[in-house]
């Protein structure tokens, strides 16, 4: 029997890892490699951040670490990752056949979410910048597998729904796609976000304020609401004099809110799992926003001081 290359052993061990901790021997059996080969591969994967090593007494366990193919490298169970890859592959193949072009990542994500929901596939869906996506990033340059039988749904039903979704989204530009997606249940927050952005870019501060009030009602994350509320109070005080600044700042606030929604939905689906890169990204964006808010509050304080030192003449 020919000896396997170490790179092949590493790839087999990586596929055998899951979110559930397992010993070297258990992983070796799942991967179909020797105990020593599994041990060396796991050491390498731990160094690369792709596996996590934990101990319990004298026992050593390994589980999936950061996933290179997911947003913020959040960990996905192997079966979910493989199912999403199959779904991506089928959508891509049908899209190319129906439209004669390769789909962009955003269209594949929206199509995947729609199929997951229509067929109740039990795969993870999270909210992010432009609505719902899967945690697995779509790579347009990758060749994905496309075996419908591995998704646990009757083939004709699956292919029928995918063709229906592809025909519904095919030919749309990005803006038109979002308009359709944002009319689906649970997407009111995202529709309001788009309205607020338009109002801010036009300098319609009153309309933007009204939209943000409605966003606060829809937003189901406490820390996100606190950040959006702070932005609103500063917009009310300074927005008319600085419309472009507040239009740009709203994008940063929304990015923070979207990352928190991603985290909330991911943890709601999988429970208490570690997402260090996502948490770090959220904290970094929070610090940036707090610094920006602090500078704006100083500007507001200076504005008040100037008004007190130069009061308007009575009757003016």
C-alpha positions in Angstrom: 0.0 0.0 0.0 1.6 3.4 -1.0 2.4 5.7 1.8 0.3 8.8 2.0 1.9 12.2 1.6 1.8 14.3 4.8 -0.4 17.0 3.1 -3.0 14.3 2.4 -2.9 13.2 6.0 -3.4 16.8 7.2 -6.3 17.3 4.9 -8.0 14.0 6.1 -7.5 15.0 9.7 -8.8 18.5 9.1 -12.0 17.0 7.6 -12.4 14.7 10.5 -12.3 17.5 13.1 -15.6 18.7 14.5 -16.9 21.1 17.2 -17.1 18.1 19.5 -13.7 17.4 21.2 -12.1 14.0 20.3 -8.9 12.2 21.2 -6.1 11.6 18.7 -7.1 7.9 18.4 -10.8 8.8 17.6 -9.7 11.4 15.0 -7.2 8.9 13.5 -10.0 6.3 13.1 -12.4 8.9 11.5 -9.7 10.1 9.1 -8.4 6.7 8.2 -4.8 7.5 9.1 -2.3 6.2 11.7 -2.3 7.5 15.3 1.2 9.0 14.8 0.1 10.7 11.5 -2.9 12.1 13.2 -0.9 13.4 16.1 1.6 15.2 13.8 -1.2 16.6 11.7 -3.1 17.9 14.7 0.1 19.6 16.0 0.4 21.5 12.7 -3.3 22.4 12.7 -3.2 23.8 16.2 -0.2 26.0 15.2 -2.2 27.3 12.2 -5.2 28.0 14.4 -7.3 25.4 12.5 -7.6 23.0 15.5 -8.1 23.6 19.2 -6.3 21.6 21.9 -7.9 21.1 25.3 -7.1 18.9 28.3 -9.3 17.1 30.8 -7.2 15.6 33.5 -4.6 13.5 31.7 -6.6 13.3 28.5 -6.0 15.5 25.5 -8.8 16.5 23.1 -8.8 18.2 19.8 -11.7 20.1 18.1 -12.1 22.4 15.1 -10.4 25.7 15.5 -10.9 28.8 13.3 -12.4 27.9 10.0 -10.6 29.5 7.0 -13.7 29.4 4.8 -16.2 31.1 7.1 -16.8 34.7 7.9 -14.5 35.8 10.7 -13.4 32.1 10.8 -16.3 31.1 13.0 -16.3 27.3 13.5 -18.8 25.2 11.5 -19.6 21.5 12.1 -18.2 19.4 9.3 -21.7 18.2 8.2 -23.0 21.7 8.0 -20.0 22.9 6.0 -20.2 20.1 3.6 -24.0 20.6 3.1 -23.5 24.3 2.4 -20.7 23.5 -0.1 -23.0 21.1 -1.9 -25.8 23.8 -1.9 -23.4 26.4 -3.3 -22.2 24.0 -6.0 -25.8 23.2 -7.1 -26.8 26.8 -7.2 -23.7 27.8 -9.2 -24.3 25.0 -11.7 -28.0 25.9 -12.2 -27.3 29.6 -12.3 -24.7 29.2 -15.0 -27.1 27.0 -17.0 -30.0 29.4 -16.7 -28.2 32.7 -17.1 -25.0 31.9 -19.0 -22.9 33.7 -16.4 -21.3 32.9 -13.1 -23.2 34.2 -10.1 -21.6 36.7 -7.7 -21.2 35.8 -4.0 -24.1 38.0 -2.9 -26.5 36.3 -5.3 -25.3 32.8 -4.2 -25.7 33.7 -0.6 -29.2 35.1 -1.0 -30.2 32.1 -3.1 -28.8 29.7 -0.5 -30.7 31.4 2.3 -33.9 31.3 0.3 -33.5 27.6 -0.5 -32.6 26.8 3.2 -35.8 28.5 4.4 -38.2 27.2 1.8 -37.1 23.6 2.3 -36.3 23.9 6.1 -32.9 22.4 5.6 -31.8 23.0 9.1 -28.6 24.9 8.1 -27.3 28.1 9.8 -28.4 31.5 8.5 -27.2 34.7 10.1 -28.0 38.4 9.6 -25.2 40.6 8.4 -24.5 43.9 6.4 -27.0 43.2 3.6 -29.5 40.9 5.2 -29.3 37.1 5.7 -26.4 35.0 4.6 -24.8 31.6 5.6 -21.7 31.7 7.8 -19.8 30.0 5.0 -18.2 32.4 2.6 -18.8 31.7 -1.1 -15.6 31.6 -3.3 -16.5 32.3 -7.0 -13.2 30.8 -8.1 -13.6 27.5 -6.3 -15.1 24.3 -7.8 -17.8 23.2 -5.4 -19.3 19.6 -5.2 -22.9 19.4 -6.4 -24.5 16.2 -5.2 -28.2 16.9 -4.4 -28.6 13.5 -2.6 -26.3 14.7 0.2 -28.7 17.5 1.3 -31.3 15.1 2.7 -34.2 16.3 0.5 -35.9 14.6 -2.4 -33.9 15.5 -5.5 -36.7 16.8 -7.7 -38.1 19.0 -4.9 -34.6 20.4 -4.2 -33.8 21.1 -7.8 -37.2 22.6 -8.4 -36.8 25.1 -5.6 -33.3 26.0 -6.6 -34.4 26.6 -10.2 -37.3 28.7 -9.0 -35.0 30.9 -6.8 -32.4 31.3 -9.6 -35.0 32.4 -12.1 -36.4 34.8 -9.5 -33.0 36.4 -8.9 -31.5 36.0 -12.3 -31.1 39.3 -14.3 -31.5 41.5 -11.2 -28.9 44.1 -10.3 -27.7 44.4 -6.7 -30.2 47.1 -5.7 -33.1 45.2 -7.2 -32.1 42.0 -5.4 -32.0 43.8 -2.0 -35.4 45.3 -2.6 -36.9 41.8 -3.1 -34.9 40.3 -0.2 -35.9 43.1 2.2 -39.6 42.6 1.6 -39.4 39.1 3.2 -40.5 38.5 6.8 -38.0 39.7 9.4 -36.2 42.1 7.1 -37.9 45.3 8.1 -34.7 46.5 10.0 -32.7 46.2 6.8 -35.3 48.0 4.7 -35.3 50.9 7.2 -31.5 50.9 7.1 -31.5 51.5 3.4 -34.1 54.3 3.8 -32.0 56.0 6.4 -28.9 55.8 4.3 -30.7 57.5 1.4 -32.1 60.3 3.6 -28.6 60.9 5.1 -27.0 61.2 1.7 -29.7 63.6 0.6 -29.3 65.7 3.7 -32.9 64.9 4.9 -31.9 64.8 8.6 -35.5 64.8 9.9 -36.5 61.9 7.8 -33.3 60.0 8.8 -34.1 60.6 12.5 -37.6 59.2 11.9 -36.1 56.1 10.2 -33.7 55.5 13.0 -36.4 55.7 15.6 -38.2 52.9 13.7 -34.9 51.0 13.5 -34.6 51.1 17.2 -38.0 49.4 17.6 -37.0 46.6 15.2 -33.4 46.0 16.5 -33.3 43.0 18.8 -29.8 43.6 20.2 -29.3 45.7 23.4 -25.8 46.9 22.7 -26.6 47.6 19.1 -29.6 49.7 20.2 -27.4 51.7 22.7 -24.9 52.5 19.9 -27.6 53.5 17.5 -29.3 55.6 20.2 -26.1 57.5 20.9 -25.6 58.1 17.2 -29.2 59.4 17.0 -28.7 61.9 19.8 -25.6 63.3 18.2 -27.3 63.4 14.8 -30.2 65.5 16.3 -27.7 67.9 17.8 -25.1 68.2 15.0 -26.4 66.5 11.9 -27.8 69.5 10.1 -24.4 71.2 10.1 -22.4 68.0 9.2 -24.6 65.8 6.9 -21.8 64.1 5.1 -19.9 63.3 8.3 -23.0 61.7 9.7 -23.8 59.8 6.5 -20.3 58.2 6.7 -20.6 57.6 10.5 -23.9 55.8 10.0 -22.2 53.2 7.8 -19.7 52.5 10.7 -22.6 52.2 13.2 -24.4 49.8 10.9 -21.3 47.7 10.5 -21.1 47.4 14.3 -24.8 46.5 14.6 -24.5 44.0 11.7 -21.6 42.2 13.3 -23.5 42.0 16.6 -26.5 40.5 14.8 -24.2 38.0 13.1 -22.8 36.9 16.5 -26.3 36.8 18.1 -27.7 34.6 15.3 -24.7 32.3 15.2 -24.7 31.7 18.9 -28.5 31.2 18.9 -28.0 28.4 16.3 -25.0 26.7 17.8 -25.0 27.7 21.5 -21.9 28.8 23.4 -19.0 28.4 20.9 -15.9 30.4 20.7 -15.8 33.1 17.9 -12.6 35.0 18.8 -12.1 36.9 15.5 -15.7 38.0 15.3 -15.7 39.2 19.0 -12.4 41.0 18.5 -13.7 42.7 15.3 -16.8 43.8 17.2 -14.8 45.3 20.1 -12.5 47.1 17.7 -15.4 48.7 15.9 -16.9 49.6 19.2 -13.8 51.4 20.2 -13.6 53.3 16.9 -17.2 54.5 17.4 -16.8 55.5 21.0 -13.8 57.6 20.0 -15.8 59.2 17.2 -18.7 59.9 19.5 -16.4 61.4 22.1 -15.0 63.8 19.5 -18.5 64.8 18.4 -19.5 65.4 22.0 -16.5 67.7 22.4 -17.6 69.6 19.3 -21.1 69.8 20.7 -19.8 71.2 24.0 -17.7 73.8 22.1 -20.8 74.8 20.2 -22.7 75.3 23.4 -19.9 77.4 24.9 -19.8 79.6 21.8 -23.6 80.2 22.0 -23.3 81.2 25.7 -20.4 83.5 25.0 -22.1 85.1 22.0 -25.8 85.2 22.7 -28.2 86.2 20.0 -29.6 89.8 20.4 -33.1 89.8 21.7 -35.7 90.0 19.0 -33.4 88.6 16.3 
